[in-house]
Amino acid sequence: MIIVKNLVKKYGDFYALNGISFEVNENEIFGLLGPNGAGKTTLIHILATLLKPTTGGAVVNGYDVLHNATKVRESIGVVFQAPSSDDILTGYENLKIHALLYGIPRGIREKRISEVLKLVGLEGRKNDQVKKYSGGMRRRLEIARGLLHHPKVLFLDEPTLGLDPQSRESMWTYIKEIVTEEKVTIILTTHYMEEADMLCDRIGFISNGKIIALNSPSNLKQEMGGDIVKINFIGEIPSSETFTRFDFVHKVEFEENTAIVYMDEVNSNLHSLIKDLKGVRTIEYKKPTLNDVFLRLSGDSLSGDSPEGGFMQRYAQYKKS
């Protein structure tokens, strides 16, 4: 459904995107994850024909984003981070205006508005002014608006940003139903790891304008090498061979007075691992998360914080220079 080849976007000497290539399958939820400023929104703007790439290209629903921009726009729906519905109008009135802008024929306009309102659970509130909607309801209305013209691809840029946990989980349900009922491909950007894990068929991690990993959430976490055990020592840390002599240990890393052990079946094997260790202060255990994957790959957290100051800080230094 989407093909991106060697996509580059430069601002002066700064690369917002630096040779990105990937493909998105039909009826897939594809996640784009990365720290602030990594290039996610720039990429979506190019795929939505709102920005032109410096070099490289992309095809959406069979249409080139540079040479067939009108056809691309007919094929996509977009829900950006910033709310854009008219607060004074009702939900129905917002949708009707956009149905007119999309050129939806009069004979099917009302039916289509009713369909998308039902899909996002707003049919009972369609005659209320949008200013009376909760944050979650506003986001659902904007998703309904993006679906009005039966797009093949729906871009969701931080769709649950600012929502409370309950509203976020409700939104996940609607997004899954959209793929099933509307037969639409979704490109999703998010900072919420549990959201990406729950929704996405595949995830592309972006850092410094490049895709540094692309796989399913389960495969990405599996590549971390098993469960993660952090063992903090009072005194001297044992050698790596103390841990790697066990078949169930994949690897071990050291951080000051802490050994970070990646191992299989921690519930069954932890006792064997630690029974002969001396000077153990604390033991922490967790399953690997997508944030662990990203930290290992890039050294950045998804908030843009890292020992080197984070991507946004490095970009700010570039701007000053």
Backbone hydrogen bonds in HBPLUS format (Angstrom, degrees):
<---DONOR---> <-ACCEPTOR-->    atom                        ^
c    i                          cat <-CA-CA->   ^        H-A-AA   ^      H-
h    n   atom  resd res      DA  || num        DHA   H-A  angle D-A-AA Bond
n    s   type  num  typ     dist DA aas  dist angle  dist       angle   num
A0061-ASN N   A0001-MET O   2.77 MM  60  4.99 168.5  1.78 162.7 163.2     1
A0002-ILE N   A0024-VAL O   3.25 MM  22  5.00 159.8  2.30 137.5 139.0     2
A0024-VAL N   A0002-ILE O   2.89 MM  22  5.00 155.9  1.95 141.6 145.9     3
A0003-ILE N   A0059-VAL O   2.90 MM  56  5.09 157.5  1.95 146.2 152.6     4
A0059-VAL N   A0003-ILE O   2.80 MM  56  5.09 153.7  1.86 147.3 155.9     5
A0004-VAL N   A0022-PHE O   2.85 MM  18  5.26 163.5  1.87 173.0 175.2     6
A0022-PHE N   A0004-VAL O   3.01 MM  18  5.26 144.5  2.14 127.9 136.3     7
A0005-LYS N   A0057-GLY O   2.98 MM  52  5.54 176.9  1.98 157.2 158.2     8
A0057-GLY N   A0005-LYS O   3.13 MM  52  5.54 163.4  2.15 152.5 157.6     9
A0007-LEU N   A0020-ILE O   2.83 MM  13  4.87 164.8  1.85 140.5 135.9    10
A0019-GLY N   A0007-LEU O   2.85 MM  12  4.76 126.7  2.14 125.7 135.5    11
A0020-ILE N   A0007-LEU O   2.99 MM  13  4.87 151.8  2.08 135.8 131.3    12
A0008-VAL N   A0055-THR O   3.01 MM  47  5.15 162.1  2.05 144.5 139.0    13
A0054-THR N   A0008-VAL O   2.70 MM  46  5.47 142.6  1.84 145.4 155.5    14
A0055-THR N   A0008-VAL O   3.28 MM  47  5.15 157.3  2.34 127.1 131.5    15
A0009-LYS N   A0017-LEU O   3.06 MM   8  4.88 160.3  2.10 121.5 123.9    16
A0016-ALA N   A0009-LYS O   2.82 MM   7  5.48 143.4  1.96 157.4 169.2    17
A0017-LEU N   A0009-LYS O   3.25 MM   8  4.88 161.3  2.28 131.7 134.0    18
A0011-TYR N   A0014-PHE O   2.78 MM   3  5.15 160.4  1.82 153.0 159.9    19
A0014-PHE N   A0011-TYR O   3.06 MM   3  5.15 159.2  2.11 124.8 123.6    20
A0018-ASN N   A0209-GLY O   2.68 MM 191  4.98 168.9  1.69 136.7 132.7    21
A0186-ILE N   A0028-GLU O   2.92 MM 158  6.25 156.6  1.97 150.5 158.3    22
A0201-ASP N   A0029-ILE O   2.85 MM 172  5.46 151.8  1.93 144.0 152.9    23
A0030-PHE N   A0186-ILE O   2.81 MM 156  6.17 168.7  1.83 168.3 166.6    24
A0188-LEU N   A0030-PHE O   2.85 MM 158  6.05 168.2  1.86 156.1 159.7    25
A0031-GLY N   A0202-ARG O   2.92 MM 171  6.29 172.0  1.93 154.6 155.9    26
A0204-GLY N   A0031-GLY O   2.82 MM 173  6.11 165.2  1.84 160.0 162.3    27
A0032-LEU N   A0188-LEU O   2.70 MM 156  6.04 152.8  1.77 160.4 164.2    28
A0033-LEU N   A0204-GLY O   3.06 MM 171  6.29 165.3  2.08 149.4 153.9    29
A0206-ILE N   A0033-LEU O   2.68 MM 173  5.98 166.3  1.69 167.5 172.5    30
A0038-ALA N   A0035-PRO O   3.08 MM   3  5.53 146.4  2.19 144.3 139.8    31
A0209-GLY N   A0038-ALA O   3.08 MM 171  5.43 133.5  2.31 138.2 147.5    32
A0043-LEU N   A0039-GLY O   2.97 MM   4  6.07 156.2  2.03 147.0 153.0    33
A0044-ILE N   A0040-LYS O   3.08 MM   4  6.44 157.9  2.13 149.0 154.6    34
A0045-HIS N   A0041-THR O   2.89 MM   4  6.12 161.1  1.93 152.1 157.3    35
A0046-ILE N   A0042-THR O   3.05 MM   4  6.33 148.4  2.15 146.4 154.4    36
A0047-LEU N   A0043-LEU O   3.00 MM   4  6.30 164.3  2.02 153.0 157.1    37
A0048-ALA N   A0044-ILE O   2.84 MM   4  6.01 139.2  2.01 147.3 159.0    38
A0050-LEU N   A0045-HIS O   2.73 MM   5  4.96 147.7  1.84 165.8 162.7    39
A0051-LEU N   A0045-HIS O   3.18 MM   6  5.48 133.8  2.40 118.2 114.1    40
A0049-THR N   A0046-ILE O   3.01 MM   3  4.99 161.0  2.05 107.6 111.2    41
A0065-VAL N   A0058-ALA O   3.06 MM   7  5.87 165.6  2.09 154.3 155.0    42
A0060-VAL N   A0063-TYR O   2.84 MM   3  5.23 160.2  1.87 150.4 147.3    43
A0063-TYR N   A0060-VAL O   2.97 MM   3  5.23 164.6  2.00 112.9 117.8    44
A0068-ASN N   A0064-ASP O   2.83 MM   4  5.18 146.9  1.94 142.3 147.4    45
A0072-VAL N   A0068-ASN O   3.02 MM   4  6.34 152.6  2.10 151.9 160.6    46
A0073-ARG N   A0069-ALA O   2.94 MM   4  6.21 161.4  1.98 153.1 157.1    47
A0074-GLU N   A0070-THR O   3.06 MM   4  6.35 145.3  2.18 143.0 152.5    48
A0075-SER N   A0072-VAL O   2.88 MM   3  5.06 139.1  2.05 102.1 114.9    49
A0152-LYS N   A0075-SER O   2.77 MM  77  5.29 140.6  1.92 129.0 139.5    50
A0153-VAL N   A0075-SER O   3.08 MM  78  6.36 155.3  2.14 157.3 162.7    51
A0077-GLY N   A0153-VAL O   2.83 MM  76  6.33 140.7  1.98 150.7 162.4    52
A0155-PHE N   A0077-GLY O   2.81 MM  78  6.18 165.7  1.83 157.2 157.7    53
A0079-VAL N   A0155-PHE O   2.83 MM  76  6.05 151.3  1.91 158.6 168.1    54
A0157-ASP N   A0079-VAL O   2.94 MM  78  6.14 177.9  1.94 172.7 173.2    55
A0131-LYS N   A0087-ASP O   3.10 MM  44  4.62 142.9  2.25 137.6 126.5    56
A0130-VAL N   A0089-LEU O   2.97 MM  41  6.25 161.5  2.00 159.5 154.5    57
A0094-ASN N   A0090-THR O   2.98 MM   4  6.23 157.3  2.03 150.8 156.5    58
A0091-GLY N   A0128-ASP O   3.23 MM  37  6.46 137.0  2.42 158.9 161.3    59
A0095-LEU N   A0091-GLY O   3.13 MM   4  6.41 160.2  2.17 148.9 153.8    60
A0092-TYR N   A0126-LYS O   2.87 MM  34  4.98 163.5  1.89 146.5 140.8    61
A0096-LYS N   A0092-TYR O   2.86 MM   4  6.12 154.1  1.92 152.0 160.1    62
A0097-ILE N   A0093-GLU O   3.04 MM   4  6.19 164.4  2.06 150.7 153.6    63
A0098-HIS N   A0094-ASN O   3.22 MM   4  6.46 162.3  2.26 146.1 150.8    64
A0099-ALA N   A0095-LEU O   2.81 MM   4  6.00 143.8  1.94 144.6 155.6    65
A0100-LEU N   A0096-LYS O   3.02 MM   4  6.31 150.6  2.11 147.5 154.2    66
A0101-LEU N   A0097-ILE O   3.00 MM   4  6.36 153.2  2.07 144.0 151.9    67
A0102-TYR N   A0098-HIS O   2.83 MM   4  5.99 150.7  1.92 145.3 152.8    68
A0104-ILE N   A0099-ALA O   3.03 MM   5  5.47 164.9  2.05 163.3 161.9    69
A0103-GLY N   A0100-LEU O   3.09 MM   3  5.03 145.5  2.21  95.6 106.2    70
A0108-ILE N   A0105-PRO O   3.13 MM   3  5.81 150.5  2.22 117.2 124.4    71
A0109-ARG N   A0105-PRO O   3.03 MM   4  5.91 121.7  2.38 147.0 162.8    72
A0112-ARG N   A0108-ILE O   2.92 MM   4  6.05 157.2  1.97 152.1 158.4    73
A0113-ILE N   A0109-ARG O   2.97 MM   4  6.24 158.0  2.02 152.8 158.9    74
A0114-SER N   A0110-GLU O   3.03 MM   4  6.22 160.9  2.07 147.1 152.1    75
A0115-GLU N   A0111-LYS O   2.98 MM   4  6.23 150.1  2.07 143.2 151.7    76
A0116-VAL N   A0112-ARG O   3.07 MM   4  6.36 165.2  2.09 156.0 157.2    77
A0117-LEU N   A0113-ILE O   3.04 MM   4  6.17 156.4  2.10 147.7 154.8    78
A0118-LYS N   A0114-SER O   3.03 MM   4  6.14 156.4  2.08 145.1 151.1    79
A0119-LEU N   A0115-GLU O   2.95 MM   4  6.15 152.6  2.03 143.6 151.9    80
A0120-VAL N   A0116-VAL O   3.17 MM   4  6.37 149.1  2.27 144.6 149.6    81
A0122-LEU N   A0117-LEU O   2.81 MM   5  5.02 166.5  1.83 155.2 153.1    82
A0121-GLY N   A0118-LYS O   3.14 MM   3  4.96 161.2  2.18 100.8 106.2    83
A0125-ARG N   A0122-LEU O   2.98 MM   3  5.24 153.7  2.05 110.2 118.6    84
A0128-ASP N   A0125-ARG O   3.18 MM   3  5.48 168.3  2.19 115.2 117.5    85
A0132-LYS N   A0129-GLN O   2.97 MM   3  5.63 160.7  2.01 117.3 123.7    86
A0133-TYR N   A0130-VAL O   2.88 MM   3  5.12 164.0  1.91 113.2 118.1    87
A0138-ARG N   A0134-SER O   3.02 MM   4  6.31 155.0  2.08 151.7 158.3    88
A0139-ARG N   A0135-GLY O   3.12 MM   4  6.41 158.1  2.17 148.0 153.2    89
A0140-ARG N   A0136-GLY O   3.01 MM   4  6.25 155.4  2.08 145.8 152.7    90
A0141-LEU N   A0137-MET O   2.89 MM   4  6.12 150.2  1.98 146.0 154.2    91
A0142-GLU N   A0138-ARG O   3.02 MM   4  6.32 154.1  2.09 147.6 154.0    92
A0143-ILE N   A0139-ARG O   2.99 MM   4  6.29 146.2  2.10 144.0 153.4    93
A0144-ALA N   A0140-ARG O   2.91 MM   4  6.17 157.1  1.96 146.2 152.6    94
A0145-ARG N   A0141-LEU O   2.89 MM   4  6.20 152.2  1.97 146.1 153.9    95
A0146-GLY N   A0142-GLU O   3.02 MM   4  6.23 152.3  2.09 139.5 146.4    96
A0147-LEU N   A0143-ILE O   3.12 MM   4  6.37 125.8  2.43 140.9 154.7    97
A0147-LEU N   A0144-ALA O   3.12 MM   3  5.17 141.6  2.27  97.9 109.0    98
A0148-LEU N   A0145-ARG O   3.30 MM   3  5.35 159.1  2.35 103.9 110.0    99
A0150-HIS N   A0147-LEU O   3.09 MM   3  5.49 158.1  2.14 128.9 126.8   100
A0185-THR N   A0152-LYS O   2.94 MM  33  6.18 176.7  1.94 149.3 150.1   101
A0154-LEU N   A0185-THR O   2.77 MM  31  6.17 158.1  1.81 162.9 169.9   102
A0187-ILE N   A0154-LEU O   3.00 MM  33  6.33 157.8  2.05 147.8 153.8   103
A0156-LEU N   A0187-ILE O   2.84 MM  31  6.10 173.0  1.84 167.7 169.2   104
A0189-THR N   A0156-LEU O   2.98 MM  33  6.45 159.2  2.03 163.4 166.1   105
A0158-GLU N   A0189-THR O   2.96 MM  31  5.28 142.4  2.10 123.9 132.8   106
A0161-LEU N   A0158-GLU O   3.29 MM   3  5.41 170.4  2.30 114.6 115.0   107
A0163-LEU N   A0160-THR O   3.13 MM   3  5.51 166.3  2.15 132.9 132.6   108
A0168-ARG N   A0164-ASP O   2.91 MM   4  6.10 154.2  1.97 158.2 166.8   109
A0169-GLU N   A0165-PRO O   3.03 MM   4  6.25 159.2  2.07 147.8 151.8   110
A0170-SER N   A0166-GLN O   3.06 MM   4  6.34 153.0  2.14 144.8 152.5   111
A0171-MET N   A0167-SER O   2.95 MM   4  6.17 150.7  2.03 143.9 151.7   112
A0172-TRP N   A0168-ARG O   3.01 MM   4  6.39 147.5  2.12 145.3 154.2   113
A0173-THR N   A0169-GLU O   3.25 MM   4  6.59 152.4  2.33 143.7 149.5   114
A0174-TYR N   A0170-SER O   3.18 MM   4  6.58 157.2  2.23 148.6 154.0   115
A0175-ILE N   A0171-MET O   2.91 MM   4  6.18 159.0  1.96 155.0 160.8   116
A0176-LYS N   A0172-TRP O   3.03 MM   4  6.29 160.8  2.07 152.3 156.4   117
A0177-GLU N   A0173-THR O   3.04 MM   4  6.30 157.8  2.09 148.1 154.5   118
A0178-ILE N   A0174-TYR O   2.90 MM   4  6.12 146.7  2.01 147.1 156.2   119
A0179-VAL N   A0175-ILE O   3.33 MM   4  6.66 156.8  2.39 148.8 152.0   120
A0180-THR N   A0176-LYS O   3.28 MM   4  6.60 161.3  2.32 147.5 152.2   121
A0181-GLU N   A0177-GLU O   2.81 MM   4  5.89 173.9  1.81 160.5 162.3   122
A0182-GLU N   A0178-ILE O   2.79 MM   4  5.33 155.5  1.85 141.1 149.2   123
A0183-LYS N   A0179-VAL O   3.15 MM   4  5.12 128.4  2.43 119.5 127.4   124
A0195-GLU N   A0192-TYR O   3.12 MM   3  5.23 125.4  2.43  97.5 111.6   125
A0196-ALA N   A0192-TYR O   3.15 MM   4  6.55 159.0  2.19 154.4 158.9   126
A0197-ASP N   A0193-MET O   2.92 MM   4  6.12 161.9  1.95 152.2 157.8   127
A0198-MET N   A0194-GLU O   2.94 MM   4  5.94 150.7  2.03 137.5 145.0   128
A0199-LEU N   A0195-GLU O   2.96 MM   4  6.02 160.8  2.00 152.7 157.2   129
A0200-CYS N   A0196-ALA O   3.02 MM   4  5.34 155.5  2.08 136.0 143.9   130
A0203-ILE N   A0215-ASN O   2.78 MM  12  5.63 160.2  1.81 150.3 153.5   131
A0215-ASN N   A0203-ILE O   3.12 MM  12  5.63 150.0  2.22 149.0 154.0   132
A0205-PHE N   A0213-ALA O   2.89 MM   8  5.31 159.4  1.93 150.5 157.4   133
A0212-ILE N   A0205-PHE O   2.83 MM   7  5.72 149.2  1.93 151.9 161.9   134
A0207-SER N   A0210-LYS O   2.83 MM   3  5.41 158.1  1.88 156.4 161.6   135
A0210-LYS N   A0207-SER O   3.03 MM   3  5.41 155.7  2.09 112.9 120.4   136
A0220-LEU N   A0216-SER O   2.93 MM   4  6.14 160.8  1.97 159.4 165.1   137
A0221-LYS N   A0217-PRO O   3.09 MM   4  6.29 160.1  2.13 149.2 153.8   138
A0222-GLN N   A0218-SER O   2.93 MM   4  6.07 150.3  2.02 142.7 151.8   139
A0223-GLU N   A0219-ASN O   2.99 MM   4  6.16 143.8  2.13 144.2 152.4   140
A0224-MET N   A0221-LYS O   3.08 MM   3  5.39 155.4  2.14 105.9 113.6   141
A0225-GLY N   A0222-GLN O   3.10 MM   3  5.87 162.4  2.13 119.1 123.7   142
A0227-ASP N   A0263-MET O   2.65 MM  36  5.23 131.0  1.88 169.0 158.1   143
A0263-MET N   A0227-ASP O   2.89 MM  36  5.23 156.3  1.95 144.1 150.9   144
A0228-ILE N   A0286-LYS O   2.99 MM  58  5.48 167.2  2.00 175.6 175.5   145
A0286-LYS N   A0228-ILE O   2.98 MM  58  5.48 153.6  2.05 155.3 162.8   146
A0229-VAL N   A0261-VAL O   2.85 MM  32  5.08 163.6  1.87 151.9 157.4   147
A0261-VAL N   A0229-VAL O   2.76 MM  32  5.08 169.0  1.78 159.3 158.2   148
A0230-LYS N   A0284-GLU O   2.77 MM  54  5.02 158.7  1.81 143.6 151.0   149
A0284-GLU N   A0230-LYS O   2.85 MM  54  5.02 159.4  1.89 146.2 153.1   150
A0231-ILE N   A0259-ALA O   2.88 MM  28  5.20 168.1  1.90 153.8 157.0   151
A0259-ALA N   A0231-ILE O   2.89 MM  28  5.20 162.2  1.92 146.9 149.0   152
A0232-ASN N   A0282-THR O   2.93 MM  50  5.20 161.1  1.96 147.6 153.5   153
A0281-ARG N   A0232-ASN O   2.61 MM  49  5.38 165.5  1.63 153.2 155.8   154
A0282-THR N   A0232-ASN O   3.34 MM  50  5.20 150.4  2.44 123.7 131.4   155
A0233-PHE N   A0257-ASN O   2.85 MM  24  5.54 168.1  1.86 167.3 171.0   156
A0234-ILE N   A0279-GLY O   2.72 MM  45  5.26 160.1  1.76 153.6 160.8   157
A0242-THR N   A0239-SER O   3.10 MM   3  5.53 145.5  2.23 108.1 117.3   158
A0243-PHE N   A0240-SER O   3.04 MM   3  5.59 144.9  2.17 111.5 120.3   159
A0244-THR N   A0240-SER O   2.97 MM   4  6.20 172.4  1.97 157.3 159.7   160
A0245-ARG N   A0241-GLU O   3.21 MM   4  5.67 133.8  2.44 134.8 137.7   161
A0246-PHE N   A0243-PHE O   3.29 MM   3  6.20 171.6  2.30 122.7 125.2   162
A0249-VAL N   A0246-PHE O   3.24 MM   3  5.59 166.1  2.26 111.2 115.3   163
A0264-ASP N   A0248-PHE O   2.84 MM  16  5.24 153.2  1.91 147.7 156.8   164
A0250-HIS N   A0262-TYR O   2.75 MM  12  5.55 157.0  1.80 154.2 162.1   165
A0262-TYR N   A0251-LYS O   2.98 MM  11  5.45 177.4  1.98 161.1 161.2   166
A0253-GLU N   A0260-ILE O   2.83 MM   7  4.99 156.9  1.88 140.3 148.1   167
A0260-ILE N   A0253-GLU O   2.69 MM   7  4.99 173.6  1.69 153.0 155.4   168
A0255-GLU N   A0258-THR O   2.83 MM   3  5.11 162.5  1.86 154.7 159.0   169
A0258-THR N   A0255-GLU O   2.97 MM   3  5.11 146.5  2.09 116.5 126.9   170
A0268-SER N   A0265-GLU O   3.06 MM   3  5.55 131.2  2.31 109.5 121.4   171
A0269-ASN N   A0265-GLU O   2.95 MM   4  6.07 152.6  2.03 155.1 164.0   172
A0270-LEU N   A0266-VAL O   2.93 MM   4  5.11 146.4  2.05 142.5 141.7   173
A0273-LEU N   A0269-ASN O   3.15 MM   4  6.41 150.6  2.24 149.4 158.1   174
A0273-LEU N   A0270-LEU O   3.05 MM   3  5.03 117.5  2.45  94.5 110.4   175
A0274-ILE N   A0270-LEU O   3.08 MM   4  6.32 155.3  2.14 159.3 163.7   176
A0275-LYS N   A0271-HIS O   3.04 MM   4  5.72 136.5  2.24 151.6 158.8   177
A0277-LEU N   A0274-ILE O   3.10 MM   3  5.19 162.4  2.13 110.3 115.9   178
A0292-ASP N   A0289-THR O   3.11 MM   3  5.12 121.4  2.47  94.7 108.8   179
A0293-VAL N   A0289-THR O   3.12 MM   4  6.53 151.3  2.20 143.7 151.5   180
A0294-PHE N   A0290-LEU O   2.96 MM   4  6.27 161.1  2.00 149.1 153.0   181
A0295-LEU N   A0291-ASN O   2.90 MM   4  6.07 164.3  1.93 150.8 155.2   182
A0296-ARG N   A0292-ASP O   3.01 MM   4  6.13 157.7  2.06 146.9 152.6   183
A0297-LEU N   A0293-VAL O   3.00 MM   4  6.21 151.4  2.08 147.6 155.8   184
A0298-SER N   A0294-PHE O   2.90 MM   4  5.96 163.4  1.92 157.9 161.1   185
A0299-GLY N   A0295-LEU O   2.84 MM   4  4.70 142.3  1.99 121.0 132.2   186
A0301-SER N   A0305-ASP O   2.87 MM   4  5.36 145.1  1.99 146.0 157.5   187
A0304-GLY N   A0301-SER O   2.94 MM   3  5.35 161.8  1.98 113.6 119.1   188
A0309-GLY N   A0306-SER O   2.88 MM   3  5.11 162.7  1.91 113.0 117.4   189
A0314-ARG N   A0310-GLY O   3.02 MM   4  6.33 155.2  2.08 148.8 156.1   190
A0315-TYR N   A0311-PHE O   2.88 MM   4  6.16 151.0  1.97 148.3 156.9   191
A0316-ALA N   A0312-MET O   2.89 MM   4  6.13 151.2  1.97 142.9 150.8   192
A0317-GLN N   A0313-GLN O   2.99 MM   4  6.30 150.6  2.07 145.3 152.8   193
A0318-TYR N   A0314-ARG O   3.01 MM   4  6.32 150.4  2.10 141.1 149.2   194
A0319-LYS N   A0315-TYR O   2.92 MM   4  6.29 155.9  1.98 150.8 156.8   195
A0320-LYS N   A0316-ALA O   3.04 MM   4  6.32 155.0  2.10 147.2 153.3   196
A0321-SER N   A0317-GLN O   3.07 MM   4  6.31 149.5  2.17 144.9 152.9   197
